[in-house]
Amino acid sequence: MTELFLGKEHGRPGHDASVPPVLGVRPGTGETLAFQTDDAVYRELHEHGDLDRLQAPLNPVTGPVFVEGAHPGDALAVTIHEIRLTDTGWAMSLPGVGALRDRMPDRVVTRRIPIDAAGVHLTDAVTVAPRPMVGCIGTAPAEGTASTVMPAHAIGGNMDVTDIAPGATVYLPVEVEGALLAIGDVHAIMARGESSFVAIEAEGTVVVSIDVVPGMALRAPRIATGDEWIFVGLGATVQESVQRGYEDAFDAFIERGWDAMDAYTVMSALAHSELGGPTGAVDPDPLHPFDAVGAVTLHRVPRALLNEGADDR
């Protein structure tokens, strides 16, 4: 299997159709793509601890990649095969950021986190196995630039969902020719919800394969793991996000020929929901750039219920 490598020098913030693709790929060739991601912003903060002095971009995504045969109205199916970590992760407390901002100092506090064969060394006493995942993955929007910090968007972006990990396939809406896929923001390990807004950030290389699902119209990303379909909800309020995620899950049952009341009954018993990452679904107040509005929610359906094949939706 041929592996095509995209270095972190191709990273930049935002998903934008005006950015020329780094390379083009044709699905079905057996090629995999290795996206190297960057942790330069965290290294800078560890060195000087001053947000105003930052030169490296926050949450750059590597790419974009032009996918032949991907047209608006299709979906891109991105299967994550491997995430290779380096030997360093970063824990950060940033002033005014995250759910624990009122419990931490009003200044930048950083910690270098060693990563080795023993695991991720969170403290001198706590070492855990790595659970690498991708925080930011998306295609280009039809108009404008989709942020890779916040909010999350219909085309993906900074969702910070722990399930976007090796073995998962992420389905992303295609809004422009070639989709223009870009990936960044690797974490060595992250608790669901990301209380700190940063978790254990790390440089890594994300190895993926790409397929196109013609006519799979999506209004938000969805994720397939070995056991579940995960429908991502996006909305200006938590309630709206939850409703949209549930609706997309319900519609997936109906598309497969389920009776509406059957789908309704099964979902009420077996479809679980939870808050996703902390980035929200609406542009935040510019005076408070880390106070997101709305929510990313996740809605989990046992995969066996939908009886799909590899190319089904």
C-alpha positions as CSV (number, residue, x, y, z in Angstrom):
1,M,0.0,0.0,0.0
2,T,1.4,3.4,-1.0
3,E,1.5,6.1,1.7
4,L,1.5,9.7,0.6
5,F,3.0,12.1,3.2
6,L,1.8,15.7,3.8
7,G,4.2,17.6,6.1
8,K,3.1,20.0,8.7
9,E,4.6,22.9,6.7
10,H,1.3,22.6,4.8
11,G,-0.7,23.5,7.9
12,R,-2.8,26.7,8.2
13,P,-5.8,27.7,10.2
14,G,-9.2,27.4,8.6
15,H,-11.0,25.3,5.9
16,D,-11.2,27.5,2.8
17,A,-12.0,26.6,-0.8
18,S,-9.7,29.4,-2.1
19,V,-6.6,27.6,-0.7
20,P,-4.9,25.6,-3.5
21,P,-4.7,21.8,-2.8
22,V,-1.4,20.3,-1.8
23,L,-2.1,17.2,-3.8
24,G,-4.8,15.2,-5.4
25,V,-5.9,11.6,-4.8
26,R,-8.1,9.2,-6.5
27,P,-10.2,6.9,-4.2
28,G,-9.9,3.2,-4.8
29,T,-6.2,3.1,-5.6
30,G,-5.1,1.6,-2.2
31,E,-3.2,4.8,-1.3
32,T,-3.2,6.1,2.2
33,L,-2.4,9.7,3.2
34,A,-0.3,10.6,6.2
35,F,-1.2,14.1,7.5
36,Q,1.6,15.4,9.8
37,T,0.1,17.9,12.4
38,D,1.8,20.7,14.3
39,D,2.2,21.6,18.0
40,A,4.3,24.7,17.6
41,V,1.8,27.0,19.3
42,Y,2.0,24.9,22.5
43,R,5.8,24.9,22.4
44,E,5.8,28.7,22.1
45,L,3.4,29.1,25.1
46,H,5.6,26.7,27.1
47,E,8.7,28.9,26.3
48,H,7.2,32.3,27.1
49,G,3.7,31.9,28.5
50,D,2.3,35.0,26.6
51,L,-0.7,34.7,24.3
52,D,0.1,38.2,22.8
53,R,3.6,37.0,21.7
54,L,2.4,34.0,19.7
55,Q,3.6,33.6,16.2
56,A,2.5,30.1,15.4
57,P,-1.1,29.6,14.3
58,L,-3.6,28.0,16.7
59,N,-5.1,24.7,15.4
60,P,-3.6,24.6,11.9
61,V,-4.9,21.9,9.6
62,T,-2.6,20.1,7.1
63,G,-3.8,20.1,3.5
64,P,-6.0,20.5,1.7
65,V,-6.3,17.4,-0.4
66,F,-8.3,17.4,-3.7
67,V,-10.3,14.1,-3.9
68,E,-11.1,13.1,-7.5
69,G,-14.8,12.3,-8.0
70,A,-16.0,14.2,-4.9
71,H,-18.8,16.6,-6.0
72,P,-21.1,18.8,-4.0
73,G,-23.9,16.7,-2.5
74,D,-21.6,13.7,-2.0
75,A,-19.9,12.7,1.3
76,L,-16.3,12.0,2.0
77,A,-15.6,8.9,4.0
78,V,-12.3,9.2,5.8
79,T,-11.1,6.1,7.6
80,I,-8.4,6.6,10.3
81,H,-5.9,3.8,10.3
82,E,-3.2,5.0,12.6
83,I,-2.1,8.1,14.6
84,R,1.6,8.2,15.3
85,L,2.6,10.4,18.2
86,T,5.9,12.0,18.9
87,D,7.6,11.9,22.4
88,T,5.9,15.1,23.8
89,G,2.5,16.3,24.7
90,W,1.3,19.5,26.3
91,A,-1.2,20.4,29.0
92,M,-2.2,24.1,29.1
93,S,-4.3,26.3,31.3
94,L,-5.2,29.5,29.4
95,P,-6.7,32.5,31.1
96,G,-10.5,32.7,30.7
97,V,-10.7,29.4,28.8
98,G,-12.5,26.1,29.6
99,A,-14.9,24.9,32.2
100,L,-12.3,25.2,35.0
101,R,-11.2,28.8,34.2
102,D,-12.5,30.0,37.5
103,R,-10.4,27.4,39.4
104,M,-7.1,28.1,37.6
105,P,-4.8,31.2,37.7
106,D,-5.5,34.2,35.4
107,R,-2.3,33.5,33.4
108,V,-0.9,30.8,31.1
109,V,0.2,27.7,32.9
110,T,1.9,24.9,30.9
111,R,3.3,21.4,31.4
112,R,5.3,19.3,29.1
113,I,3.9,15.8,29.1
114,P,6.5,13.0,28.2
115,I,5.2,10.2,25.9
116,D,7.2,7.0,25.8
117,A,6.8,3.2,25.8
118,A,5.3,3.4,29.3
119,G,2.6,5.7,28.3
120,V,1.5,9.4,28.6
121,H,3.1,10.8,31.8
122,L,0.3,13.1,33.1
123,T,2.0,13.6,36.5
124,D,4.9,12.0,38.4
125,A,2.3,9.6,39.8
126,V,-0.1,9.1,36.9
127,T,0.8,7.5,33.6
128,V,-1.8,6.2,31.2
129,A,-1.9,4.5,27.9
130,P,-2.3,6.9,24.9
131,R,-5.6,7.2,23.2
132,P,-4.7,9.4,20.2
133,M,-7.6,11.1,18.4
134,V,-8.1,13.9,15.9
135,G,-9.6,17.2,17.1
136,C,-10.0,18.9,13.8
137,I,-11.0,17.4,10.5
138,G,-13.1,18.9,7.7
139,T,-13.7,19.7,4.1
140,A,-14.0,23.2,2.6
141,P,-17.2,25.2,2.8
142,A,-18.9,26.5,-0.3
143,E,-18.5,30.1,0.9
144,G,-16.0,31.8,3.2
145,T,-13.7,30.2,5.8
146,A,-14.7,27.7,8.4
147,S,-12.7,28.2,11.6
148,T,-10.5,25.5,13.0
149,V,-10.8,26.9,16.5
150,M,-14.5,27.6,17.0
151,P,-17.3,27.1,16.1
152,A,-17.6,23.6,14.6
153,H,-19.4,23.6,11.3
154,A,-21.5,21.4,9.0
155,I,-18.3,20.5,7.1
156,G,-16.5,19.5,10.3
157,G,-13.8,21.6,11.8
158,N,-12.8,21.6,15.5
159,M,-15.2,19.0,16.9
160,D,-12.9,17.5,19.5
161,V,-14.7,14.1,19.5
162,T,-12.8,11.3,21.1
163,D,-14.3,8.7,18.7
164,I,-12.4,10.2,15.8
165,A,-9.6,7.8,16.4
166,P,-8.0,4.7,14.7
167,G,-10.7,2.4,13.4
168,A,-13.3,5.1,12.9
169,T,-14.6,6.4,9.6
170,V,-15.7,10.0,9.5
171,Y,-18.3,11.1,7.0
172,L,-18.1,14.7,5.9
173,P,-20.3,16.7,3.6
174,V,-18.8,17.8,0.3
175,E,-19.7,21.4,-0.6
176,V,-17.0,22.1,-3.3
177,E,-15.4,20.1,-6.1
178,G,-12.7,17.8,-4.8
179,A,-13.9,18.3,-1.1
180,L,-10.5,19.8,-0.1
181,L,-9.9,17.7,3.1
182,A,-7.6,19.0,5.8
183,I,-6.7,17.4,9.2
184,G,-5.0,18.8,12.4
185,D,-5.2,19.1,16.2
186,V,-4.0,15.7,17.4
187,H,-4.4,14.8,21.1
188,A,-2.4,12.1,22.8
189,I,-5.4,11.5,25.1
190,M,-8.5,13.6,25.9
191,A,-11.5,13.1,28.2
192,R,-14.9,13.5,26.6
193,G,-16.0,17.1,26.9
194,E,-12.4,18.4,27.2
195,S,-12.8,20.4,30.4
196,S,-9.6,22.4,29.8
197,F,-10.4,23.2,26.2
198,V,-6.9,21.9,25.3
199,A,-6.5,18.3,26.8
200,I,-3.1,16.7,26.0
201,E,-2.2,18.3,22.8
202,A,0.5,16.6,20.7
203,E,2.2,16.6,17.3
204,G,1.3,13.5,15.4
205,T,0.8,11.9,12.0
206,V,-2.7,10.8,11.0
207,V,-2.8,8.0,8.4
208,V,-6.1,7.8,6.5
209,S,-7.7,6.4,3.4
210,I,-10.5,8.2,1.6
211,D,-13.6,7.1,-0.3
212,V,-16.4,9.1,-1.9
213,V,-20.1,8.2,-1.2
214,P,-22.1,9.6,-4.1
215,G,-25.3,11.4,-3.2
216,M,-24.9,11.0,0.6
217,A,-26.3,14.4,1.5
218,L,-25.3,15.3,5.1
219,R,-26.1,18.4,7.1
220,A,-23.5,17.5,9.7
221,P,-20.6,15.0,10.1
222,R,-21.3,11.5,11.3
223,I,-18.9,8.9,12.5
224,A,-18.9,5.1,12.2
225,T,-17.0,3.0,14.8
226,G,-16.9,-0.7,15.1
227,D,-20.1,-0.7,17.3
228,E,-21.9,2.6,16.7
229,W,-23.1,5.2,14.3
230,I,-22.5,8.6,15.9
231,F,-24.6,11.5,14.5
232,V,-23.1,14.9,15.3
233,G,-25.6,17.6,16.3
234,L,-25.0,21.3,15.7
235,G,-27.2,24.1,16.9
236,A,-27.4,27.6,18.4
237,T,-28.7,26.1,21.6
238,V,-28.1,22.8,23.2
239,Q,-31.7,21.9,22.6
240,E,-31.5,22.7,18.9
241,S,-28.3,20.7,18.6
242,V,-29.8,17.7,20.3
243,Q,-32.9,17.9,18.2
244,R,-30.9,18.0,14.9
245,G,-28.7,15.1,15.9
246,Y,-31.8,13.0,16.8
247,E,-33.5,13.9,13.6
248,D,-30.5,12.8,11.5
249,A,-30.4,9.5,13.4
250,F,-34.1,9.0,12.9
251,D,-33.8,9.8,9.2
252,A,-31.1,7.1,8.8
253,F,-33.6,4.5,10.0
254,I,-36.3,5.8,7.7
255,E,-33.9,5.8,4.7
256,R,-33.4,2.0,5.4
257,G,-37.1,1.3,5.2
258,W,-38.0,1.4,8.9
259,D,-41.5,2.2,10.0
260,A,-41.5,5.6,11.7
261,M,-43.0,4.3,15.0
262,D,-40.5,1.4,15.0
263,A,-37.6,3.8,14.6
264,Y,-39.1,6.1,17.2
265,T,-39.5,3.3,19.7
266,V,-36.1,1.8,19.2
267,M,-34.4,5.2,19.4
268,S,-36.2,6.0,22.7
269,A,-34.7,2.8,24.1
270,L,-31.3,2.5,22.5
271,A,-30.1,5.9,21.1
272,H,-27.8,7.6,23.6
273,S,-26.9,11.3,23.6
274,E,-24.1,13.3,25.2
275,L,-22.4,16.7,24.9
276,G,-19.4,16.5,22.5
277,G,-16.4,18.9,22.5
278,P,-16.5,22.4,23.9
279,T,-16.3,24.5,20.8
280,G,-20.0,25.2,20.2
281,A,-21.8,25.6,16.9
282,V,-22.2,29.3,16.5
283,D,-19.6,32.1,16.2
284,P,-18.8,33.4,19.7
285,D,-18.9,36.9,21.0
286,P,-15.6,38.4,19.7
287,L,-14.9,39.9,23.1
288,H,-14.9,36.4,24.6
289,P,-13.4,34.2,21.9
290,F,-13.5,31.1,24.0
291,D,-17.1,31.4,25.1
292,A,-18.8,29.3,22.5
293,V,-22.6,29.6,21.9
294,G,-24.6,26.5,21.3
295,A,-23.2,23.0,21.4
296,V,-21.8,20.0,19.7
297,T,-23.8,17.0,20.7
298,L,-23.4,13.3,19.9
299,H,-26.1,10.8,19.3
300,R,-25.2,7.1,19.4
301,V,-27.0,4.3,17.6
302,P,-25.9,0.7,17.7
303,R,-24.4,-0.1,14.3
304,A,-26.1,-3.5,14.1
305,L,-29.5,-1.9,14.1
306,L,-28.9,-0.1,10.8
307,N,-27.5,-3.3,9.1
308,E,-25.3,-1.3,6.7
309,G,-22.6,-2.5,4.4
310,A,-19.3,-0.6,4.1
311,D,-20.7,1.8,1.5
312,D,-24.1,2.3,3.0
313,R,-25.0,5.5,4.9
